[in-house]
Amino acid sequence: MIRRIFSYSGQYKKYLVFAALCVAAESMFELLIPLIMANIVDIGVAAGDRPYIFRQSAWMILCAALALVLGIGSARFSAIAGQGLGANLREAEYAKFQQFSFANVDHFQVSSLVTRMTSDVTNIQNSLSGGLRPACRGPVMLVAATGVAFSINAKLAVVFLIALPTLGVCLFLIIRNVRPLYAKMQGAVDLVNRIIQENLTAVRVVKAYVRGEYEIKKFGEVNANLQTQSERAFKLATANMAAMQFVMYGTIISILWFGGGMIRVGTMQVGELTGFLSYVLQILNSLMMISNIFLMLTRSLASGRRIIEVLDEEIDIREDQAEDIRVSAGDIEFRNVSFKYQPEAAENVLTDINLHIRGGETVGIVGQTGSAKTTLVQLIPRLYDISSGELLIDGRPVERYPLKHLRDAVAVVLQKNTLFSGTLKENLLWGDENASQEEIEEACRIAGADEFISRLEKGYDTEMGQGGVNVSGGQKQRLCIARAILKKPKVLILDDSTSAVDTATEARIRAMLAQKLPQMTKIIIAQRISSVRHADQIVVLDDGRIRGIGTHEELLAGNKIYQEIYESQKEGADL
């Protein structure tokens, strides 16, 4: 998995190499310093040779200066490599998100996807930026310093044969127990993000129902869970420092004890012991670096697995059968279509759907809440794939169309209207980024949006704010319809997208659509009979099945479900 993550380094791989070379060279120069210092003590100081002391001191300063410059270089290259890897991972994840179907997004949940793209990537890039130097320096210093220490006094260096296994066992036990805790900690971050996202998205509902205290309590629970998981992970990780200090001080005491004895009997000089202790400290510091790298790597691997899960997610809507064809007439036919959200689900959401919508027709779809009206139309642009049967557009299976061309040809104004940060015009240009001002104004006239745009102080340059907070629900719906019209689609699907518009305005929009866009296939999902009564045909859905197809008059005469809906709305109007 490490190799897979590093494969996204791309153009930043050279900086990894530069950083590693700088660290290796820096380590070599630092290793020379204790040797020079030992010579100064044993040769220069012992003989009172000042010129020798000054020459060796100059070499020591030069080595230190070169080590400093190389250290700065390694830190710079490591930062570039780490931030570059993080940027590439985020870009790869975001590109993968754009391929996700609704089912893929449902599999992960939005809050988890946000965490995987932010917190998890940050863990990896910080591990690389801060860990590359000790990861390269630690082994080099450990091997080289150990070799020099044995060359100085092999008997005294035997102390390491006890210290190293002790530290290795401690580190193994810590990593084995902390690894699952890091994964749980990232899962707890997912939960915190989910609660925050839900609360901010539904802030108006929370305020309207005065549920602020309840939301605070709910957030407190997930926040406490994150705190608990983080504390458990970091408490165990910090045990590494305690184990390291125990081994380090035990080793130093042992070396001073045995080295002092050697000096007394004349088998070792003071300068040798001084130099030996310097290498001992470098060895122990190297071990500390390596142990910290293992802990850092453990956390990064937990985040890496979560990122790889996203990158390896199998896209359930594929283009294996796509041909170079385009939608021309907008003729749609469902043949024995059934659908379920999950293959293992016990029941279908839609069952045995047989429906033919001719190009240029206006078709209404009505039914009680939960009758799967929205699900039915989401199958047309392949936001979901059918589970069985055939869905044809212009006589060809929908799978034969490239997704880009298919979704360009089918414009869907969903129940939940979404506008983005930016100006009103920028939002409209989502429909066609190359649209002229005349085309934009014409689309707004058809959608009935020109009426309120003309009253805005800055007109089409008005800032919408995040989610379109500067306009009402009905105005937002009309802007979304105008945006869809700008696509010049062959099929226009309005999914209850005039529910916040008064009946008079809705009638004008319907008349403009029929007058200005007669060749466009129009599918209108509505709760109000008045929204679809003039359609060429009306489809009655109930419990995922078609219970009737016909004109308003035909259904009113012979369809019990349609009659009940009509009568209930008529009674409501009379009241």
Secondary structure, DSSP 8 states (H G I E B T S, - for coil): -HHHHHGGGGGGHHHHHHHHHHHHHHHHHHHHHHHHHHHIIIIIIHHT-HHHHHHHHHHHHHHHHHHHHHHHHHHHHHHHHHHHHHHHHHHHHHHHHHH--HHHHHHH-HHHHHHHHTHHHHHHHHHHHHHHHHHHHHHHHHHHHHHHHHHH-HHHHTTHHHHHHHHHHHHHHHHHHHHHHHHHHHHHHHHHHHHHHHHHHTHHHHHHTT-HHHHHHHHHHHHHHHHHHHHHHHHHHHHHHHHHHHHHHHHHHHHHHHHHHHHHHTSS-HHHHHHHHHHHHHHHHHHHHHHHHHHHHHHHHHHHHHHHHHHT---SS--TT--S----S--EEEEEEEE-SSTT-SS-SEEEEEEEE-TT-EEEEEE-TTSSHHHHHHTTTTSS--SEEEEEETTEEGGGS-HHHHHHHEEEE-SS----SSBHHHHHTTT-TT--HHHHHHHHHHHT-HHHHTTSTTGGG-B--TTSTTS-HHHHHHHHHHHHHHT--SEEEEESTTTTS-HHHHHHHHHHHHHH-TTSEEEEE-SSGGGTTTSSEEEEEETTEEEEEE-HHHHHHH-HHHHHHHHHHHHHHH-
